[in-house]
Amino acid sequence: MTAMFRYVLVLLLLLCAGAGVGRLLLPTNETLALMYLRDQDYDEARKLFQKDFTVRGGTSATTIIPLANLYLQQGDVNAAILTVEAFLEQNPRHLEARKRIGTYYQFAQRPGDYLRNLERIVRLEPTRKNLEELASLYNYHSRHDDQIRVLRELTERFPEEPSHFVSLSQLLATRGHKGEGADVLLSMRREHLKAFTPATHRLLVELLLDSGRAEEAFEAARQRTIDYWVPLEALALADLLHYRGGPEWGWRFVTLMRERDPDSERILIKWTELAIQTGRSNEPYQLLLALKNQNRLPETAAHLLTELALADRKLDLAMEVARLTPPERLPGWLATQLAEQAVLNKRTDLAEGLVAHLGRPFLEQHPLLAAELALARNREGEARVWLGKAGRNLKEPAERMQLAQVLLRLQQVEEGMMVVEDLLGQPQLPTWMLRDLTGHMVAQKRAERGLALITALRRSDDRPEVQEAWALLAVHAGGREPEVMAWLASRTDANPGLLADIANVALDTKQSNLALAAARRLVAQAAGPEHRVILARAQLAAGHPVAALEQFRQIGKKLTREQAAIHGEALLAAWRQGHHDRKALGDWLQQSLAEAVGPERVEERRALAFVALESGFAELAQETFMALAATAAFDSPEVAQLGYLWGPRPGSRALDWLEARAETEQPDRKHGWLNMITDLGAPERVLTLVARYEETASVVDAHLRALSRLKKKPAIDQLLRRQVSRGLPVPRLDQLAAVAEAEELPETAALIYQKALEADGTHHLALQRLGYMAFFDGEWKKSVSLLQRYLRYHPDKANYEPHLYIAEVFWAQGELEQAKPYYLDALEKIAANPDKPYTVRVAKVRMLQRMGWVNESLKGYEDLLREKPDDLRVKADYVELLLARKKVEMAQNVMRKVGVR
């Protein structure tokens, strides 16, 4: 017998005992049954209860309940249930029987009957316990609408219990009635504010947000922080407002939190995150930067400053701050972005620092990125190792795209382009990847191949991005201008970005009609300044500069440097076509020159000066070139351009400028400016200037040049002789001697060469020139001595002349045998030199004559006279030779040709 049965049995015995006492005087079947029950004669008791049940029709609870218990005791639950059910048919509001049969339904495992019976009990006795149980059973049976009804009743009957409100609210929310759920919690808050836990409050805010009541949600969260300030709970509410309501609501709430607790690192981080998302990054950027400069930046906020610096394109700052965050705490996406930026910007230093900071684990996780970083650090071997770790069997398109980039950078072009082409053949590629792949095809000059792949892709993928990729490749490939124009005309939905790309590429590839069509469409859709400039470029390319100028009139005065340059190009092109707007062109030149400051813009200023010169603004051009040449050397392009601009006879302003440059120049560099003054027709100015300068070699050279231009030979002679007296080195004496000879001052030249020879007894130039001078002066002995010394010390420097002059001296003295070796040496020198001008060939023939080589000399004279038949000296020598050979008739013929009879 189970414990339950014993309990029921004891209960029945007690009941029977009570009933027996009441009926001692009149023992009924019920009384007798109770007596048997007390004596534990359960069989007899059951028989009497059954008899009484039959006689009385199951209307007595005192009979039914003990009988049912006896059935239960004997294990006949169904009989017990039937007995009580029969009673309840007659007495449906009998509460005790209801409760009893509920227990029996549990024993019989009949949950449906138990639930229906409990529903009737609740109607009879809607206690808190009964309602809570009914709500629980409705939940078990997934009868949520009934559960909601019961929970509502609980909140109405027993409002003092806050858990009912929470349960009802949660159930309403799960059933999609979030607004009602929020209202329930608002009612609870009015009744049980102290029972509002953080979780309950989060639920209220969540339901208000989800039901579109963001303002109420914000107010509820704000009020909570006023009533109970717990930073962590407030942060949880901020997250709810952020992720459920949107960044703007989160920003408003976290701003209040910062006012409440400005020193909280957690709040600072959340505030910064939301500021970034809502476009208010400047304030936290400046705050975090100030904290960093004060060495007070929280480590937990360093990654946010890194992100902000990256967004601000301050890569150095981003890297510096990133190092403040331990690598394991630096968000992976941020570390990856830093690495990509270092690679993209070709920053070897930053790539080195990043690799050192992130360490091997990060690189192992991103081998392709590690390869790119190695390339950025100029470590090709290391990049190949990482490439090997990454492998080639990558499946994700983004990884394969990165693989292609690494291969291309490693100059493995064919393999890299194979990956690119394979990707281009795959459908449904992301838009960004299509653009990058198209860019690779263009960069590798494979637009035609890319066009073929995209054309094939178009057959199965009609996305606009594929169509646009085809159009761009077709423009890059060229030769399809009409086809692309027809395609463009059919695409009424072409966006400004695509139109701008097509126009720019068409301009670069000289497809002016396409460029103009795309640019016109572009401006019709979005007439921003940058788009009008594209149209202006297209109009310029098409030969319509006046139309291009109209675009700039629409833009106004605020132009970037590049835009201003195109504006100037249009002004100049219009000028060349005869549309002379002198004021506009002049204003543009003035403004452009005023803005083109700094050493990095010298070429721009020079180009503008040429434009000014071409368009008739000579004074402005001169001002610009003079400014460019203000610190330039005399032999610089800037000064040469000035000389071209001034012409052969510049005005006094130009000469004054040159004088000023000469005055401030170093002594050994003054000659350049002085020579310019001389060459520009003002040598007399040089004479005035040099009188104030020390007679350095460069100043003396400039002085001599000015004197030569003025044909002041005595002054030149005086200056040369004064210089010789100063004891100059031999190389300088050679220079001055050359000037003396050029100015036909032989005595002074001889004097200078003699000084050089005194300083260096083997000086080749002095021996040569003095020897020649002595020969022509008839000082044959001196000439032979000097020239023989010359040949002894400098045989490799000598040409045929010193040999000839020595031989001529001996020949003139009748010493032919002594002359012959020198003639032979001279002839050998002439034969060794491939360059044989007429004078050299004349000397050769005469030497052949002197040597007695008649036939050779006769032929030589004939060749010379055929070349120059009017050379009288050659004819005379020829006649002399003919007469010597007794060829009188031939000699007479030659003489008749020159008029001698």
ZATORZA-533561 format. One record per residue (C-alpha): x, y, z. Coordinates in steps of 0.2 Angstrom, whole numbers, m for minus. Last residue first. Layout:
# residues N
     X     Y     Z
     X     Y     Z
...
END
This chain:
# residues 901
     X     Y     Z
   499   423  m610
   494   423  m591
   475   424  m589
   473   411  m576
   468   398  m588
   482   403  m600
   494   398  m586
   488   381  m585
   489   379  m603
   507   386  m603
   512   373  m590
   505   359  m600
   515   365  m615
   531   367  m605
   531   350  m598
   550   352  m594
   549   343  m577
   554   359  m569
   541   368  m579
   527   356  m574
   532   358  m555
   532   377  m556
   516   376  m565
   508   366  m551
   515   377  m538
   507   392  m547
   491   383  m549
   490   379  m530
   493   397  m526
   480   402  m539
   466   392  m531
   452   395  m545
   450   376  m550
   446   371  m532
   441   352  m532
   448   349  m550
   463   359  m545
   466   349  m530
   465   332  m539
   477   338  m553
   489   345  m540
   489   327  m532
   492   319  m548
   507   329  m551
   513   326  m533
   512   307  m535
   520   307  m551
   534   319  m545
   539   311  m529
   554   323  m527
   552   325  m508
   548   343  m510
   534   338  m522
   527   325  m510
   528   339  m497
   518   351  m508
   505   337  m511
   503   334  m492
   502   353  m488
   488   355  m501
   479   339  m493
   480   347  m476
   472   363  m483
   458   354  m491
   453   345  m475
   459   327  m472
   450   319  m457
   455   301  m457
   471   305  m448
   484   291  m449
   489   297  m467
   492   314  m461
   503   309  m447
   513   298  m459
   515   312  m471
   522   323  m457
   534   309  m451
   540   307  m469
   542   326  m471
   552   326  m455
   563   312  m461
   565   321  m477
   571   338  m470
   589   332  m465
   591   325  m483
   584   340  m491
   597   352  m482
   595   367  m494
   591   379  m481
   573   381  m486
   572   362  m486
   579   362  m468
   566   375  m462
   552   367  m472
   556   350  m463
   555   359  m446
   538   366  m451
   531   350  m458
   536   340  m442
   528   353  m431
   512   353  m442
   509   334  m444
   500   332  m427
   509   332  m411
   501   327  m394
   508   309  m394
   526   315  m397
   525   327  m382
   543   329  m374
   554   326  m389
   541   333  m402
   540   349  m392
   559   350  m390
   561   348  m408
   548   362  m411
   557   374  m399
   574   371  m407
   568   371  m425
   559   388  m422
   574   396  m414
   584   391  m429
   571   397  m441
   568   414  m433
   559   419  m449
   544   427  m440
   533   413  m446
   544   400  m440
   547   409  m423
   528   410  m421
   526   392  m424
   539   387  m412
   532   399  m399
   515   390  m401
   521   373  m400
   534   375  m385
   521   385  m376
   507   373  m378
   518   358  m374
   525   364  m357
   542   356  m356
   551   370  m348
   537   374  m336
   537   391  m327
   549   399  m339
   538   391  m353
   522   398  m346
   530   415  m345
   536   413  m363
   519   409  m368
   512   425  m361
   525   435  m370
   522   427  m386
   503   430  m384
   507   448  m380
   518   449  m396
   505   441  m406
   490   452  m401
   478   447  m414
   463   447  m402
   461   428  m404
   480   426  m401
   479   437  m385
   463   427  m379
   472   411  m382
   487   418  m372
   476   422  m358
   469   404  m356
   486   397  m357
   492   408  m344
   478   402  m333
   484   384  m335
   502   389  m331
   498   397  m315
   499   416  m313
   513   427  m308
   505   444  m307
   514   452  m321
   504   441  m334
   488   449  m328
   494   467  m331
   500   461  m349
   483   455  m352
   474   470  m346
   485   482  m356
   483   471  m372
   464   471  m369
   464   490  m367
   474   492  m382
   462   481  m392
   446   490  m387
   435   482  m400
   419   485  m389
   414   467  m390
   433   463  m386
   432   474  m371
   417   466  m364
   424   449  m366
   441   454  m358
   431   461  m343
   421   444  m342
   437   435  m342
   445   446  m329
   430   444  m318
   431   425  m319
   450   425  m316
   448   436  m301
   452   455  m303
   443   461  m287
   427   471  m292
   423   489  m292
   430   493  m309
   422   477  m315
   405   485  m314
   409   501  m325
   417   490  m338
   402   478  m338
   390   493  m341
   400   497  m357
   397   479  m363
   378   483  m364
   372   473  m380
   364   457  m372
   380   447  m374
   389   460  m363
   376   459  m349
   375   440  m351
   394   440  m349
   393   450  m333
   380   438  m326
   391   423  m329
   407   431  m324
   401   434  m307
   402   416  m302
   420   416  m295
   417   432  m285
   400   425  m277
   385   434  m284
   376   449  m275
   383   462  m287
   380   451  m302
   362   449  m298
   360   467  m296
   368   470  m313
   357   458  m321
   341   466  m314
   348   483  m320
   350   476  m337
   332   470  m337
   325   486  m331
   336   496  m344
   328   487  m358
   333   472  m367
   342   472  m384
   345   454  m390
   328   448  m384
   321   450  m366
   310   435  m367
   324   423  m373
   336   430  m360
   322   427  m346
   320   410  m352
   339   407  m350
   338   414  m333
   325   401  m328
   334   387  m337
   349   390  m326
   366   396  m331
   366   412  m322
   360   402  m306
   343   404  m299
   338   415  m284
   327   428  m292
   325   417  m308
   307   412  m304
   303   430  m299
   311   436  m315
   301   423  m325
   285   429  m317
   288   448  m319
   292   445  m337
   277   434  m340
   266   448  m332
   274   461  m343
   272   450  m359
   254   447  m356
   250   444  m375
   242   427  m374
   258   417  m378
   268   426  m364
   255   424  m351
   254   405  m356
   273   404  m355
   272   412  m337
   258   400  m332
   269   385  m337
   284   393  m327
   272   395  m312
   267   377  m313
   285   371  m314
   289   380  m298
   274   373  m288
   284   362  m276
   295   377  m271
   281   386  m264
   267   398  m271
   255   395  m285
   241   405  m278
   246   422  m284
   251   415  m301
   234   407  m303
   225   423  m297
   235   434  m310
   233   422  m324
   214   420  m321
   212   439  m320
   222   441  m336
   212   428  m345
   195   435  m339
   201   453  m344
   207   448  m361
   191   439  m366
   197   437  m384
   186   424  m393
   198   422  m408
   200   403  m408
   217   405  m399
   208   415  m385
   195   402  m383
   209   389  m381
   218   400  m368
   202   403  m358
   198   384  m359
   216   380  m353
   214   393  m339
   198   384  m333
   206   367  m334
   220   374  m322
   208   382  m311
   199   365  m309
   215   357  m304
   219   370  m291
   202   369  m284
   189   382  m290
   178   394  m279
   175   408  m291
   158   402  m299
   153   385  m305
   140   391  m318
   153   403  m325
   165   388  m325
   153   378  m336
   151   393  m348
   169   392  m351
   168   375  m357
   155   381  m370
   168   394  m376
   181   380  m377
   171   370  m389
   185   359  m398
   178   342  m393
   192   340  m381
   187   357  m373
   169   351  m372
   174   335  m363
   185   345  m351
   171   357  m348
   159   342  m345
   171   335  m332
   172   352  m324
   153   353  m323
   153   336  m314
   166   342  m301
   155   358  m298
   139   349  m296
   126   348  m309
   119   331  m305
   108   322  m317
   109   334  m332
   127   337  m328
   131   318  m330
   121   316  m346
   131   330  m353
   147   322  m347
   142   305  m355
   138   312  m372
   154   323  m372
   165   309  m367
   158   298  m380
   161   311  m393
   178   314  m387
   185   297  m388
   203   302  m385
   207   288  m373
   210   299  m357
   194   308  m362
   184   292  m364
   191   286  m347
   185   302  m339
   168   302  m347
   165   284  m343
   170   286  m325
   159   301  m323
   144   292  m331
   146   277  m319
   147   288  m304
   132   299  m309
   121   284  m311
   115   276  m327
    96   273  m325
    91   279  m343
   103   265  m350
    98   264  m368
   108   280  m373
   123   272  m364
   122   256  m374
   121   266  m390
   136   277  m385
   146   261  m380
   143   254  m397
   147   270  m406
   164   272  m396
   169   254  m399
   187   256  m405
   194   258  m387
   199   245  m375
   196   257  m360
   179   262  m366
   174   244  m368
   181   239  m351
   170   253  m344
   155   248  m353
   157   229  m348
   160   234  m330
   144   244  m331
   134   229  m338
   140   218  m324
   136   230  m311
   118   232  m318
   115   214  m315
   111   204  m331
   122   189  m326
   120   174  m338
   124   181  m355
   133   196  m347
   147   184  m340
   152   181  m358
   154   199  m362
   163   201  m346
   176   188  m351
   178   196  m368
   180   213  m361
   193   208  m349
   203   201  m363
   201   217  m373
   205   227  m357
   221   218  m355
   233   232  m352
   239   226  m335
   231   241  m326
   215   239  m336
   212   221  m332
   217   225  m314
   204   239  m313
   190   227  m320
   195   215  m306
   193   229  m293
   177   235  m300
   169   217  m300
   176   215  m283
   167   230  m276
   151   225  m284
   151   208  m276
   153   193  m288
   136   185  m293
   143   174  m307
   161   168  m309
   170   171  m325
   178   187  m318
   186   177  m304
   195   165  m316
   201   180  m326
   208   188  m310
   216   171  m304
   224   169  m322
   230   187  m320
   240   183  m305
   248   168  m313
   252   178  m328
   258   192  m319
   270   184  m306
   278   201  m304
   277   199  m285
   265   213  m285
   254   204  m297
   255   188  m286
   250   198  m271
   235   206  m279
   229   189  m286
   230   181  m269
   219   196  m262
   206   193  m275
   207   174  m271
   204   178  m253
   189   189  m257
   182   176  m269
   182   163  m255
   189   146  m260
   208   147  m259
   217   133  m266
   233   143  m270
   242   141  m254
   242   154  m239
   258   146  m232
   266   148  m249
   261   166  m251
   269   169  m234
   285   161  m240
   284   172  m256
   282   187  m246
   297   183  m235
   308   182  m251
   301   199  m257
   305   208  m242
   303   226  m248
   294   231  m232
   278   234  m242
   281   217  m250
   282   209  m232
   266   218  m228
   257   211  m243
   263   193  m239
   257   195  m221
   240   200  m228
   240   184  m238
   245   174  m223
   231   181  m211
   230   170  m196
   248   167  m196
   252   185  m197
   241   188  m182
   250   175  m172
   267   181  m178
   267   198  m170
   255   212  m170
   267   225  m164
   283   220  m174
   272   218  m190
   264   235  m187
   280   244  m184
   288   237  m200
   272   241  m210
   272   258  m203
   290   261  m209
   288   254  m226
   273   265  m230
   267   261  m247
   250   270  m244
   240   254  m249
   251   243  m239
   251   253  m223
   232   256  m226
   229   237  m228
   239   234  m212
   229   246  m202
   213   239  m209
   218   222  m203
   222   228  m186
   205   236  m185
   196   221  m191
   205   210  m178
   200   222  m164
   216   226  m154
   215   217  m138
   227   203  m142
   239   216  m149
   240   225  m133
   233   243  m137
   246   257  m135
   254   252  m152
   237   256  m160
   240   274  m154
   256   277  m164
   249   267  m179
   233   278  m180
   244   294  m178
   255   289  m192
   240   285  m203
   231   302  m200
   218   299  m214
   204   306  m203
   195   289  m203
   211   281  m198
   213   293  m184
   196   290  m178
   199   271  m178
   215   273  m169
   206   284  m156
   194   270  m154
   207   257  m152
   215   267  m138
   199   268  m128
   202   252  m117
   220   258  m114
   213   274  m106
   221   289  m113
   229   299   m99
   247   302  m107
   242   321  m108
   244   320  m127
   233   304  m127
   220   313  m117
   220   327  m129
   218   315  m144
   204   306  m135
   195   323  m133
   198   329  m151
   192   313  m158
   177   313  m146
   172   330  m153
   176   326  m171
   167   310  m172
   149   317  m173
   143   307  m188
   131   297  m179
   141   280  m179
   157   289  m174
   148   298  m159
   140   281  m154
   157   273  m153
   164   288  m143
   150   288  m131
   151   270  m128
   170   272  m125
   168   287  m113
   154   277  m104
   166   263  m100
   180   274   m95
   169   284   m83
   176   301   m79
   162   311   m85
   149   302   m74
   132   311   m74
   136   322   m89
   143   307   m98
   127   298   m94
   116   311  m102
   127   310  m118
   124   291  m117
   106   294  m119
   106   306  m134
   119   295  m143
   109   279  m140
    94   287  m147
   104   293  m163
   112   276  m164
    95   267  m167
    81   261  m157
    85   243  m154
   104   243  m156
   107   260  m148
    93   261  m136
    96   244  m130
   115   247  m129
   111   263  m119
   100   253  m107
   114   241  m104
   126   256  m101
   114   262   m88
   113   246   m79
   132   246   m78
   133   264   m72
   120   261   m58
   110   277   m55
    93   273   m48
    79   285   m49
    88   297   m61
    95   283   m71
    78   275   m72
    70   292   m78
    82   293   m92
    78   275   m98
    59   278   m97
    61   294  m106
    71   286  m120
    58   272  m121
    44   285  m122
    53   294  m136
    56   277  m145
    38   272  m145
    39   261  m161
    33   245  m153
    50   238  m153
    57   253  m144
    43   252  m130
    46   234  m128
    65   235  m126
    63   250  m114
    51   240  m103
    61   224  m104
    77   234   m99
    67   240   m84
    61   223   m79
    79   216   m80
    85   231   m69
    72   226   m57
    56   236   m55
    49   230   m38
    52   247   m30
    41   255   m44
    27   243   m39
    10   251   m43
    15   265   m56
    29   254   m63
    16   239   m65
     5   250   m75
    20   254   m86
    24   236   m87
     7   232   m93
     8   246  m106
    24   239  m113
    16   222  m115
     2   230  m124
    14   239  m136
    23   223  m138
     8   213  m144
    18   201  m155
    13   185  m145
    31   185  m138
    28   202  m132
    11   198  m124
    19   184  m115
    33   195  m108
    21   208  m102
    10   195   m94
    24   187   m85
    31   204   m79
    14   210   m73
    11   193   m64
    28   195   m55
    23   212   m48
    11   204   m35
     1   218   m26
   m11   219   m41
   m20   203   m36
   m37   203   m44
   m32   214   m59
   m15   208   m62
   m21   190   m59
   m36   193   m71
   m23   199   m84
   m13   183   m81
   m29   173   m84
   m33   181  m101
   m14   180  m106
   m14   162  m102
   m30   159  m112
   m22   168  m127
    m6   157  m124
   m15   140  m125
     2   132  m128
    m3   117  m117
    11   120  m104
     7   139  m105
   m11   136  m101
    m6   125   m87
     5   139   m79
   m10   151   m81
   m21   138   m72
    m9   136   m58
    m7   155   m56
   m26   157   m56
   m28   143   m43
   m15   150   m32
   m22   168   m33
   m39   162   m29
   m53   162   m41
   m64   149   m32
   m80   143   m42
   m74   150   m59
   m56   144   m54
   m63   127   m50
   m72   125   m66
   m55   130   m76
   m46   117   m64
   m59   103   m70
   m55   107   m88
   m36   107   m85
   m37    90   m75
   m47    83   m89
   m34    88  m102
   m20    82   m90
   m27    64   m89
   m13    55   m80
   m24    44   m70
   m16    50   m53
   m18    68   m59
   m36    65   m64
   m39    58   m47
   m32    74   m39
   m43    84   m49
   m57    73   m44
   m55    78   m26
   m53    97   m30
   m70    96   m39
   m78    85   m26
   m73    99   m13
   m80   113   m24
   m97   105   m27
  m103   117   m41
  m107   103   m53
  m118    94   m40
  m129    81   m50
  m116    78   m64
  m103    81   m50
  m109    65   m41
  m107    55   m57
   m90    62   m60
   m85    57   m42
   m90    39   m45
   m83    38   m62
   m66    45   m56
   m65    33   m42
   m69    18   m54
   m55    25   m65
   m43    25   m51
   m46     7   m47
   m30     4   m36
   m39    m4   m22
   m36    12   m11
   m42    22   m26
   m58    13   m26
   m59    15    m7
   m56    34    m9
   m70    35   m22
   m82    26    m9
   m77    38     5
   m80    53    m7
   m97    47   m14
  m105    42     2
  m102    58    12
  m104    68    m4
  m122    62    m5
  m131    63   m22
  m124    47   m29
  m141    40   m33
  m147    37   m15
  m150    18   m16
  m136    14   m28
  m123    25   m18
  m130    17    m2
  m127     0    m9
  m110     5   m15
  m105    12     1
  m111    m4    10
  m101   m15    m2
   m86    m4     0
   m87    m5    19
   m88   m23    18
   m73   m25     8
   m63   m12    18
   m65   m20    34
   m52    m9    42
   m62    m7    58
   m65    11    55
   m71     7    37
   m82    m6    44
   m89     7    55
   m90    19    41
  m100     7    30
  m112     4    45
  m115    23    46
  m118    24    27
  m129     9    27
  m138    18    41
  m137    15    60
  m149    27    68
  m145    31    86
  m126    30    83
  m128    41    68
  m118    56    72
  m104    46    80
  m103    35    65
  m101    50    54
   m86    56    63
   m78    39    64
   m81    37    45
   m72    54    42
   m57    49    53
   m56    32    44
   m57    40    27
   m43    52    32
   m33    37    38
   m36    28    22
   m32    43    11
   m15    44    20
   m12    26    18
   m16    27     0
    m4    41    m3
    10    31     6
     7    17    m5
     0     0     0
END
